[in-house]
Amino acid sequence: MAKSFHDTVEGGAEQAILVGLHESRESKEEQDMSFAELEKLAETSGVVVAGAVRQTREAPDPKWLIGKGKVKELLELLHETGATTVIFDRKLSGAQVRNLEEALDAKIIDRTQLILDIFAQRARTREGILQVELAQLSYLLPRLSGQGKNLSRLGGGIGTRGPGETKLETGRRHIRRRIAELKEQLAEVKSHRTLLRDRRKKSGAVQVALVGYTNAGKSTLLNRLTRADTLAENKLFATLDPLSRALRLPGGREVVLTDTVGFIRNLPHDLVAAFRSTLEEVNEADLLLHVVDATSPVRLEQMAVVDRVLEELGAGGKDRITVFNKIDACEPEEAAWLADPHHPYVRVSAFDETSLNVLLERIEDELSGGTAVYRIPADRGDLIALVHRIGTVTEEESDGETMVYRVRLDKRAHETLGHRLKPFERKS
């Protein structure tokens, strides 16, 4: 498990200057959203923000990312504040890191490293820890030549969690060997996960996955709907490892509800690649609950980010319900917009039982495959059990030798198991 920030940094939290580069084609809302997110990421990682520098340019500077004048301004700010770290809201090349280190005499961290650092802190399961280390090493390998002063800055802190300095200093050969080992171990974990998925499919279990932008309230919804006890904090990536719990629907049927890692703008490619086996839970789901923070002023942009990530994962065409969460904390004008009957969203507060019941009913409706009537010989206990597995029995009659069931079908279970009952089905 990665060491915590306070275990590695003496004398209090690490101080950093945040740097945002905005391209002139971006709207002010997009620029503000990006920088606010950088601030939140820094806060989540345990960094104290000592100052900020922002610049708008036609295109990034290939040498510094920001302009030479801004580099001088940044150096002055470092001297004034005593900060030792600079965090950029962009992915930096190895050459840019090296140039900035030489000009600023500070530790240089980019957005990808910052997110990977947070994941290193959050990973708890063996799979999560392996995935984070793989993502970190995959990211660092091509950048070793640009990590000179970073590697010599002992004492830990942001950008040094996970594989750590010693592994990096052993060189590319060792890192490549370690990457191969991690991939082998993750292949074993993936094989086990695939086996569990196959068992779920054969049993007719239905899976519903919570997806959404990070900090939208997915974990809180999981807790409230299933009485689970997963961590739920007002932080980005508060939970990292997927968690599944049984969810009972109003009709009495149980489905599997799975919480997944939150998405974010410019989610690092190395992270998506490393976590693909975990994110495949989304592809296996019968229904997605896209949870949106209704209080966010950039909720529409966040929804677009989730749509893009789902497309990348191959889950863009999945059936889904859009759930606007935290409606109890909305401003009046936001609440009025969300109340528009033309919006096909479910509006909930995780702490309002009435709205949660509405959501459960909607889930049940989406999973329903219509109704069917089956006439089963009373001595066929195997078929009678199967009837109860493919949906919810709403009516039941008996004439001694035959049982007649009216069933509200479950789409997935009926598709998987319904063929065995076809000879016993009659017109409803």
Secondary structure, 3 states (H helix, E strand, C coil): CCCCHHHHCCCCCCEEEEEEEEECCCCHHHHHHHHHHHHHHHHHHCCEEEEEEEEEECCCECCCECCHHHHHHHHHHHHHHCCCEEEECCCCCHHHHHHHHHHHCCEEEEHHHHHHHHHHHHCCCHHHHHHHHHHHHHHHHHHHHHCHHHHHCCCCCCCCCCCHHHHHHCCHHHHHHHHHHHHHHHHHHHHHHHHHHHHHHHHCCCEEEEEEECCCCHHHHHHHHHCCCCCCCCCCCCCCCCEEEEEECCCCCEEEEEECCCECCCCCHHHHHHCHHHHHHHHHCCEEEEEEECCCCCHHHHHHHHHHHHHHHCCCCCCEEEEEECHHHCCHHHHHHHCCCCCCCEECCCCCHHHHHHHHHHHHHHHEEEEEEEEEECCCHHHHHHHHHCEEEEEEEECCCEEEEEEEEEHHHHHHHHHHHHHHEECC
